[in-house]
Amino acid sequence: MSNSPKIYVAGHRGMVGSAIVRQLLAQGHPPENIVTKTHSELDLTDQVAVRNFFKTELPDQVYLAAARVGGIHANNTYPAEFIYQNLMIEANVIDAAFQNGVKRLLFLGSSCIYPKLAEQPMREDALLTGTLEPTNEPYAIAKIAGIKLCESYNRQYGLSHGVDYRSVMPTNLYGSGDNYHPENSHVIPALIRRFHEAKINNSHHVTIWGTGSPRREFLYVDDMAAASVHVMNLSQAIYQQHTQPMLSHINVGYGSDITIKELVMTVCQTVGFQGAIEFDSSKPDGSPRKWMDSDRLNALGWQAHVSLEKGLAMAYEDFKKNYCSK
Ligand SMILES: NC(=O)c1ccc[n+]([C@@H]2O[C@H](COP(=O)([O-])OP(=O)(O)OC[C@H]3O[C@@H](n4cnc5c(N)ncnc54)[C@H](OP(=O)(O)O)[C@@H]3O)[C@@H](O)[C@H]2O)c1
């Protein structure tokens, strides 16, 4: 019998959840001690099903990477589903984990928890200091509730039951398992797809919306998974030294940001598109800058390893292998 903990990865078929499973296996965690369930096998919004699952499986640790996620359009069109499903997933999983003796849990949030006009780089203590971006406010409120669920269970049951639930807030992620949907994908998969299609169609130019001047931060998903496992495995003493009971979440960023123009040029080079690139400045730019302060995580001994160039090359290989036939 191995002494390694039994780990439940919720959302293991998603981009982040699948990277966490890869990371655990790469670190030598025995596959038989990783528990997974697909959405159709276990709907995490179903409280009874979640309770039964935890009662049967009795995991030692939980990575909560399941969530209803989507871009601006989906958030605007389905706000009720975004807030309801995310609140239910978090409340069901966190409470069932507690009821069934789980001591360690890692909740994955998002940088959208911070106010729209947060000072840059965004520090953890910017949480709840201002108004959220309206387009994804319901989703952000659910993610903030997830952080507060973890903190509240720690405060009420930390000493009596040894509960130690943690939260990480990733910046923009990209890489293996990304969503390359033509209309509702994030900026990197959208650019990979557009440049790839322009290359194979011998297009003369590609037009990019906006001026290219906004700055954004990007982290390769395997780095995110490595950071998640690192935070999960920190000793309680170290974790508590670097966090506060009611300000406990940890930003996970690359450490620096780049302009959209620089990103576009790097994707273009990665894909090998030879034509011209035009920036349509009549189209909206969005916020001038979104950048996480990762000092807390760096002080806990972790920093990103995968450069944008290397990450984009791996993402493009993944795209060609899994998402396109040409
Ligand atoms: N991707 C990013 O750039 C990014 C950035 C910051 C934060 N994050 C955070 O990281 C987490 C994971 O994101 P991701 O990009 O990996 O998303 P994803 O690829 O869409 O994966 C989410 C997973 O959750 C599952 N799921 C959703 N609703 C469920 C339910 N009711 N019951 C059971 N499973 C359910 C999905 O299964 P189905 O597909 O079968 O529904 C999917 O496997 C999220 O909390 C997100 O906020 C992601």
PDBQT file of the ligand as one rigid body, heavy atoms in Angstrom, charges set to zero:
ROOT
HETATM    1  N1  LIG A 401      -8.301  29.220 -18.512  1.00  0.00    +0.000 N 
HETATM    2  C1  LIG A 401      -7.916  30.356 -17.958  1.00  0.00    +0.000 C 
HETATM    3  O1  LIG A 401      -7.330  31.243 -18.608  1.00  0.00    +0.000 OA
HETATM    4  C2  LIG A 401      -8.160  30.593 -16.499  1.00  0.00    +0.000 A 
HETATM    5  C3  LIG A 401      -7.667  31.769 -15.975  1.00  0.00    +0.000 A 
HETATM    6  C4  LIG A 401      -7.888  32.047 -14.637  1.00  0.00    +0.000 A 
HETATM    7  C5  LIG A 401      -8.599  31.131 -13.861  1.00  0.00    +0.000 A 
HETATM    8  N2  LIG A 401      -9.044  29.970 -14.384  1.00  0.00    +0.000 N 
HETATM    9  C6  LIG A 401      -9.806  29.092 -13.485  1.00  0.00    +0.000 C 
HETATM   10  O2  LIG A 401      -9.363  27.754 -13.500  1.00  0.00    +0.000 OA
HETATM   11  C7  LIG A 401     -10.492  26.879 -13.291  1.00  0.00    +0.000 C 
HETATM   12  C8  LIG A 401     -10.543  25.862 -14.410  1.00  0.00    +0.000 C 
HETATM   13  O3  LIG A 401     -10.643  26.554 -15.638  1.00  0.00    +0.000 OA
HETATM   14  P1  LIG A 401     -10.380  25.827 -17.033  1.00  0.00    +0.000 P 
HETATM   15  O4  LIG A 401      -9.836  26.846 -17.950  1.00  0.00    +0.000 OA
HETATM   16  O5  LIG A 401      -9.657  24.550 -16.809  1.00  0.00    +0.000 OA
HETATM   17  O6  LIG A 401     -11.900  25.543 -17.479  1.00  0.00    +0.000 OA
HETATM   18  P2  LIG A 401     -12.448  24.361 -18.410  1.00  0.00    +0.000 P 
HETATM   19  O7  LIG A 401     -11.404  23.939 -19.371  1.00  0.00    +0.000 OA
HETATM   20  O8  LIG A 401     -13.770  24.839 -18.936  1.00  0.00    +0.000 OA
HETATM   21  O9  LIG A 401     -12.697  23.190 -17.367  1.00  0.00    +0.000 OA
HETATM   22  C9  LIG A 401     -13.703  23.243 -16.409  1.00  0.00    +0.000 C 
HETATM   23  C10 LIG A 401     -14.084  21.825 -16.060  1.00  0.00    +0.000 C 
HETATM   24  O10 LIG A 401     -15.128  21.836 -15.071  1.00  0.00    +0.000 OA
HETATM   25  C11 LIG A 401     -16.112  20.890 -15.446  1.00  0.00    +0.000 C 
HETATM   26  N3  LIG A 401     -17.436  21.261 -14.929  1.00  0.00    +0.000 N 
HETATM   27  C12 LIG A 401     -18.119  22.403 -15.155  1.00  0.00    +0.000 A 
HETATM   28  N4  LIG A 401     -19.299  22.360 -14.533  1.00  0.00    +0.000 NA
HETATM   29  C13 LIG A 401     -19.363  21.158 -13.897  1.00  0.00    +0.000 A 
HETATM   30  C14 LIG A 401     -20.341  20.532 -13.082  1.00  0.00    +0.000 A 
HETATM   31  N5  LIG A 401     -21.523  21.123 -12.804  1.00  0.00    +0.000 N 
HETATM   32  N6  LIG A 401     -20.079  19.287 -12.608  1.00  0.00    +0.000 NA
HETATM   33  C15 LIG A 401     -18.918  18.674 -12.906  1.00  0.00    +0.000 A 
HETATM   34  N7  LIG A 401     -17.944  19.219 -13.660  1.00  0.00    +0.000 NA
HETATM   35  C16 LIG A 401     -18.171  20.453 -14.147  1.00  0.00    +0.000 A 
HETATM   36  C17 LIG A 401     -16.106  20.917 -16.957  1.00  0.00    +0.000 C 
HETATM   37  O11 LIG A 401     -16.678  19.749 -17.480  1.00  0.00    +0.000 OA
HETATM   38  P3  LIG A 401     -17.580  19.867 -18.824  1.00  0.00    +0.000 P 
HETATM   39  O12 LIG A 401     -16.708  20.537 -19.834  1.00  0.00    +0.000 OA
HETATM   40  O13 LIG A 401     -17.915  18.452 -19.134  1.00  0.00    +0.000 OA
HETATM   41  O14 LIG A 401     -18.760  20.718 -18.440  1.00  0.00    +0.000 OA
HETATM   42  C18 LIG A 401     -14.618  21.022 -17.262  1.00  0.00    +0.000 C 
HETATM   43  O15 LIG A 401     -14.006  19.769 -17.280  1.00  0.00    +0.000 OA
HETATM   44  C19 LIG A 401     -11.726  27.782 -13.227  1.00  0.00    +0.000 C 
HETATM   45  O16 LIG A 401     -12.065  28.004 -11.889  1.00  0.00    +0.000 OA
HETATM   46  C20 LIG A 401     -11.271  29.067 -13.853  1.00  0.00    +0.000 C 
HETATM   47  O17 LIG A 401     -11.905  30.192 -13.301  1.00  0.00    +0.000 OA
HETATM   48  C21 LIG A 401      -8.849  29.681 -15.687  1.00  0.00    +0.000 A 
ENDROOT
TORSDOF 0
